[in-house]
Amino acid sequence: MTDPAQSPSTVPAPGLASRAARTGSSPVRDILALTARPEVISFAGGLPAPELFDAVGIADAFRHVLTEQPRRALQYSPTDGDPELRAAVAGRVSARGLTTAADDLIVTTGSQQGLTLLTTALLEPGDVVLVEDPCYLAALQIFSLAGARVVPVPTDDEGLVPEALDEIAARVGPKLLYLVPTFQNPTGRTLSAERRAAVAAVAARRGLWIAEDDPYGELRFEGEPVPWIASFPGAEDRTALLGSFSKVMAPGLRLGWLRAPAGLRRACVIAKQAADLHSSTVDQAAAARYLAVADLDAHLVRVREAYRARRDTLLGGLGDALPVGSRWNRPAGGMFVWATLPEGYDAAALLPGVVRHDVAYVPGAPFFAGTPDATAMRLSFVTHPPEEIGEGLVRLGAALRDARPTG
């Protein structure tokens, strides 16, 4: 009998699943690896300012739960999340205009897991998902891994165009619409109340689910809040709302939440059981303690003030840093400015030379599910203080000064 260990030839292991082979790495994550040097001033990643974390308050919360409730905090916990944390989130969501009970929510490992759970619960391979064009990159990865057919919906300076949504939905028969209507990633745009009402009406008329992602909504610097799409007639029973603690507390906690109608929520709980059983018990307990004893709203006032100053510094210097004829928007909150260079420039082709000047941005082309705009770039203004942003703009201007159109 032949000993397999001594066999001169072996059969290769099976290849990767097609969904893994067709889904690429995030260009943003790849750029962050290239710009990790401390001397680089990066406008690339959407990284909250670390010096603004309430490290003392969060440490006190962890200390309390590990001292006073160690057996509970270190044990397995329910899949749908810590009851105290869900109650606290429900209170905050209700205060923002959408009546919510603790049982309406699932705690997730970041809001991105919430989108993954929705995708698992809703989509079969080949199902059509509609997305804003441009769209949040990680969402495109999730839908690719699910084998969904992603169809872009045109946008303008005010966000998704409802008339285009209606025409495309009638034509392709989608199951899901995914969008970030408030301070969108990557563009920073906010969808008006009128357009949100129109989106809700289209979803009801065409029979599709809505995944409304809101990681940035509490980072408003100016203007009045706009109601969630989930609150508009026609959307109430077909909208899953995603939220996150990453931008308001700290991304290292990896905590988010999902609010969904009962049947969809139950399916997402089962999907989460299969994924990770539950999110970190100790992190959930600490977050619940923090929300009970700390003043998160006062903390957010400080964060908004700092981010507003950083946005204003970036906007004030783009005219000198970018080539004549460039355009950019002025977001009312969030983390990103969306800029386009003049016709013929290629933001991706220019990036290596820019990085050699110890500054970086994210080219806009990878965010498009449809025809990419090579001239576009995303600039995050939250990671660095104003003086570093100013220096970054000087470096960016020097890097682009000799650049020429590629076509």
N, C-alpha and C positions, 0 to 999 in steps of 0.2 A: 504494500500500500504506500502511495506517495505521501510524503510529509509536506503539507502545504507551505510550511515555513522554508522548505528546501527547494521549492519549485522554482525553476529558472525563469519563469514568466508569470506575470500576474495580470488579472483583469482590472482595468482602471475603475475607480469608483464612479458611480453615475454622476452626470453633470448637474449643474444648478437648475433649479426650476426656472422656467422661461420668464416668470415675473421678476425674479431676482436678476436675471441676465439683462433684461431690457430696462431696468430702473437704475439710473446713474446716481452718483454721489451728488450731494448738494454743492453747487458752486460756491455758495456763501461759506459753507464749512471748509471747503478747500482753500478759499481765500484767507479765512481766519487763520488757518495753519501757516500760510505763507507770511502773514503779517503779525505773528505772535511776538516778534522782537519788541522789547519795551520801548525802543526809540521810534517805533512806527506810530504815527497818529492816524488812527483808522476810523474812517467814516463807513466802514464796510458792515460790521456786525451790528445787529440790534441788541447790544448789550447794555442793560441798565447801568447807571453810574454806581460803581461799588461803594464809593464814599458816602452815598446817600442811603445805603441800607441801614435800617435800624438794628444794627448788630447787637447792641446792648439789650434792647427789648426782646429780640428773638432769642438771645442766649438766656435771658431770664425765664422765658416761656419754656424752653427745653429743660432748664434747671428745675423748674417747678414740677413738670410732669415726671421727670426722672427721679425726683426726690419724694414727691407726694403720691404718685400713681405709677410706680415702676412696673408692677405686675401687669397692669392694663396697657401701659404705653409700650411695653416690649412684647406683647402677646399678639397672636393673630387677631384680626378684626373683621367686621362685616364687609362684604364685597362692595356694597353701595356707599360705604364710608362712615366715619365717626359721626354719631348722631348730633353731638354738640357742634361739630364743624358744619354739618349740613344745615342745622338750625341757624347758625350765624350767617352763612351764605344766603339762606332764604330770606333772612331779615334785610340784608343789604340789597338783594335783588328786588324785594318788595318796595324798599325805600326809593329805589330808582324807577318805580312806576309799573312793575310787572308782578302782580300778586303771586307769590310762590311759597309753598310749604316745604319743609325739610324732605318730605317723602317724594317731592317732585324732582329731587336732585341725586346725582351720583358724583362722588368724589373720584377724580381721575389722576393719573400720574402725569400731570401737565395737561393743558387743554388739547395738545396734539394727540394724546392717547384718546381723548374724547372723540376726535374726528376719526381715528382708527376704529374705535368701537362702532361708531355710526356706519362707517363703510362696511365693516364686517356684518352688521345686522341688516343692512339695506341692499347691498349691491351684489349682483351675480356678475361673473365675467361677461363682458360685452355690454353691460348696462351703460346708459349714457348719463354722464355728469356734466352739468353746465358750470362754467367758472368765469369769473371776471378775467378780462385780458388787458393788462397783466394780472397775475394771480400769485398768491403766497406759494413759495417754492415747495415747502414740505407737503402741502396739500396735493400738489401734482405728483410727488413721490408716492403718497399714500394711495391715490387713485390708480397709479400705474401698477403698484404691487397688487391691487385688487383686480387687475385686468379690466378696469372700466374703460370706456371710450370717452375721452375728455373732449368736450366741444366748447370753444371759447365764445364768450358773448362780448361784443364791442363795448368799450367805455369811452367817455370823453372827460373833460376837465372836472365834471361833476360826478364822475363814477359810472356805474353800470347804466346802460341805456335801456329803459323798460320796454320800449317799442321793439328794439332788437331782440330782447329776451322773449317777448311774446311770439314774434315771428319764428325764431329758432326753435322754441319749445313746441310750437304747432308742427314744425317740420320734422324734428328728430325724435320726439317722444321721450324726453329725459325722465329719469327717476328722481334725480336730486339736483338742486342748485346749491352751490357752495359760494359764500361771499363773506367778506370782511367789510361791513358797511361804514364803520367808524374809524377814521384815521388808518386807512387801509395799508396793509403791507403788500406791495412795496411803495405805493404812490402817495400815501398820506391823505388821500381824498376821503371825504365824508359824503355819504348819500343823503340827500334831503328827505324830509318827511314825506313830501309829495311823491318822490320816487320810491320810497319804502312802501307807501300805500299801494303804488302801482305794481311793485314786485309781489306783494302779498296777493293782490287780485289776480295776477298772472298765474301764480302758483295754484290758487284755488281753481281757476278756470281750466288750467292745463293738467291738473292732477299730479303735482310733484311735491316732494319733500324739500324743505329749506334747511340747510346747515348755516346758522348765523354765528360767525366767530367774532368774539368781542374781547380780545386781550388788551386793547388800548383805550377803551371807552372812558375809564376813570382818569385818563391823562389829558383832560381838556384844559387848554390855556385861556381860551376866549370863546365867546358865543354861548348860546344856550344848548343844553343836551338835546339830542334827537331821540325820540322813542325807539325802542327795539322793533325790528320788523315783526317779532313774535307777538307784539301787542296790537297789530293792525288787523282789521276784519279780513277773514279768509286765511290768515296765517296761524291762528291760535292752535289749531289741532294738527298742524303739519310742519312746525318749526322746532328744531333742536337748537338750543342756545348754548354756546360754549364760552366759558370764562376761565381766567387764569389768575393765580397769585404771583406769577413770575414777574410781572411789571409793577405790581403794587407792594409786594413784600420782598421776595427774593427768588430768582429762578432756580437756585440750588435746592429749594424745597421740593421742586418738581410736583407741585400740586395744582390742580385745576378742577373744574366742575362742569357737569353736563345737565341741562334741564331739558326734558323731553316729555311728550305725551306718554301715558302709562304703558301702552303696548310696546312702543319703541324703547322706552326706558328698561322694561323687563328684558328685552332682547339684548340690550347693551350690557346689562348686569351679567347675563350668561356669557357674553363675549369676554367680559372682563374676568370672570372666573377662570376662563380658559387661558387668558393672557397672563395674569399675575396674581390671582386670588383676591388681592386688595392692594391699595396703595399703602405706603409706609405708615404703620400705626403711630410710631413716635412723632413723625413729621406732622401727621394730622392732629394729634393731641396737642402738640406745641402750637400749631396754627390756631386751633380752637382757643387755647389759653391766651394767645396773643390778642385775638379778636375780642376776648372777654375783658381784658384788663388794660390794653394799650389803646391809644386814640389813633386808629389807622387814618381817619379822615384828616386829622391835624398833620400827620406825617405826609399824606398825599398833597396837602397844601404846599409844604416845603419842596416836595419833589416837583410839582408843577411849576413853581416859581423858578427853580433851578433850570428845568428843561426849557421853559419859555425864554430865559436869557440865552441859553445855548442855541435854540432855534434862531433867535434874532441875530446872534453873532454870525451864524452860518449864512443866513439870508443876506446879511449886510455885506458879506465878503465875496459872494459868488460872482458878482459882476466883474470883479477884478481877476478872479481865479479861472473862470471859464472863457472859452473863445467868444468873440463878438458874434451875436446871433443865437447864442444859447438861450434856452427857456427853462424856467423852474416854477414850482407852485409854492404857495404859502399855507401849509397845513395849520389848522386851528388847534392841534394837539398831536398826541402820539409821539412817534420817534423818527419819522422819515420825511425827507424832501425828495421829490422826483424831478430830475433834470434831464433835458435833452440837448445834445450838442448840435451844431449846424449840420445840414445835409452833407453826407459824405464822410463824416467822422465815424470811427468805430471804437466805442468805449472799451470793448474787450481787447482789441488790438493795442490800445494805448496803455492798458493797465500795467504790463510789465515795466515799462519805462517810468510810470508814475510810482510804482512800488520802490524803484531804485532811488527815489527822492524821499523815502520813508514816510509815505502817505498812501492811503488806499481808499477805494470806493468799491461798490459792487456793480458790474455791468448789468444793464437792464434786460438784455436779450433773453437770459434763461428763465425769466419770470413769465414769458409769453407761451401760452398753449397754442396760439395761432402764429401768424407771421411775426417774427421778432423785429423789434426796433433796435438796430445796432447802435443808434446814437444815444440811447437812454442809459441813465445811471441812477442808482439809489444811493442816497447819502444819509447816514444816521447821524443825528446831532446830539445824542444823549450821553455817550460814553465819556467824552472829554469835557473839561471845564472851558469857559470861553477863551481864556488866553491860549490854551492848546489848540482850540478850534481855529483861532486866528493864525497861529503858526502853521497849522495844517493847510489852511487856504493859501498861505504864501508858498508853501512847498508845492501844492497842487498847481498853482498858477505858473510856477517855474517849470514844472514838468510838462505842462500843456502849451507853454508859450511858443515852442518851436514845432508843435504838432501840426500836421497837415492832413486835410481830407484824404481818405484812402481810395476814393472812387471819383 
